[in-house]
Amino acid sequence: MRCPSCSYIFSEELRTCPRCGADVGAELEKLGYFPQPAKEPFLFIEDFQKTPTYEVPAKGQTEVEKPQKREIEINFQELSNEMKDIT
């Protein structure tokens, strides 16, 4: 929000300008309802941590079998023919 008196930009949560102290309550009422900020964060650090894509060996276990790589064969000629049939 921009203060109408001093043009200072601040959060809509405040009803007075932090720089000049002007009351901006009337301006907020003209603009409409602004929801209150969340009290607690809705995103946590665990949401952004990567989880391993393989199994970690448990205690007493020597090693977990790792997934094997596979090759995928794509027949581009058949794919091209299918695309021609679609269009």
C-alpha positions as CSV (number, residue, x, y, z in Angstrom):
1,M,0.0,0.0,0.0
2,R,1.2,3.5,-0.7
3,C,0.7,6.2,1.9
4,P,-1.4,9.1,0.4
5,S,0.6,11.7,2.4
6,C,4.2,10.7,2.0
7,S,4.1,8.0,-0.7
8,Y,5.8,5.5,1.5
9,I,5.1,1.9,0.4
10,F,4.2,-0.5,3.3
11,S,2.1,-3.6,4.1
12,E,-1.7,-3.6,3.9
13,E,-1.7,-5.1,7.4
14,L,-0.9,-1.7,9.0
15,R,-3.6,0.9,9.5
16,T,-1.1,3.8,10.0
17,C,1.9,4.8,7.9
18,P,5.1,3.8,9.6
19,R,7.0,6.8,8.2
20,C,4.6,9.7,8.8
21,G,1.9,8.2,11.0
22,A,-1.0,9.1,8.7
23,D,-4.2,7.1,9.2
24,V,-4.9,5.0,6.1
25,G,-7.9,3.1,7.5
26,A,-10.3,5.0,5.1
27,E,-8.1,4.1,2.1
28,L,-8.1,0.4,3.1
29,E,-11.9,0.5,3.4
30,K,-12.1,1.9,-0.2
31,L,-9.9,-0.9,-1.5
32,G,-11.8,-3.6,0.2
33,Y,-11.0,-6.6,2.4
34,F,-7.4,-7.8,2.8
35,P,-7.1,-11.2,4.6
36,Q,-5.1,-11.4,7.8
37,P,-1.6,-12.9,7.5
38,A,-1.1,-16.5,8.6
39,K,-0.1,-16.9,12.3
40,E,1.9,-20.0,11.6
41,P,3.9,-20.8,8.4
42,F,2.1,-23.1,6.0
43,L,5.3,-24.3,4.4
44,F,7.9,-26.2,6.3
45,I,11.6,-27.0,5.6
46,E,10.6,-30.7,5.3
47,D,8.5,-29.8,2.3
48,F,11.7,-28.8,0.4
49,Q,14.1,-31.6,1.5
50,K,14.8,-34.2,-1.1
51,T,14.1,-37.8,-0.1
52,P,16.3,-40.5,-1.4
53,T,15.0,-42.4,-4.4
54,Y,16.7,-45.6,-3.3
55,E,16.4,-47.7,-0.2
56,V,18.9,-47.0,2.6
57,P,20.3,-50.2,4.2
58,A,18.9,-50.9,7.7
59,K,21.2,-51.7,10.6
60,G,22.7,-55.1,10.3
61,Q,22.1,-55.2,6.5
62,T,25.1,-55.1,4.2
63,E,23.7,-53.5,1.1
64,V,20.4,-52.9,-0.5
65,E,19.9,-54.0,-4.1
66,K,20.0,-50.9,-6.4
67,P,17.6,-50.6,-9.2
68,Q,19.0,-51.6,-12.6
69,K,19.2,-49.3,-15.6
70,R,16.9,-50.1,-18.5
71,E,17.0,-49.0,-22.0
72,I,13.9,-47.9,-23.8
73,E,13.6,-48.5,-27.5
74,I,11.6,-46.0,-29.5
75,N,10.7,-46.7,-33.1
76,F,10.6,-43.2,-34.6
77,Q,9.3,-44.5,-37.9
78,E,6.2,-45.9,-36.2
79,L,5.8,-42.8,-34.2
80,S,6.0,-40.7,-37.3
81,N,3.3,-42.8,-39.0
82,E,1.1,-42.5,-36.0
83,M,1.5,-38.7,-36.0
84,K,0.5,-38.6,-39.7
85,D,-2.6,-40.7,-38.9
86,I,-3.7,-38.3,-36.2
87,T,-3.3,-35.1,-38.2
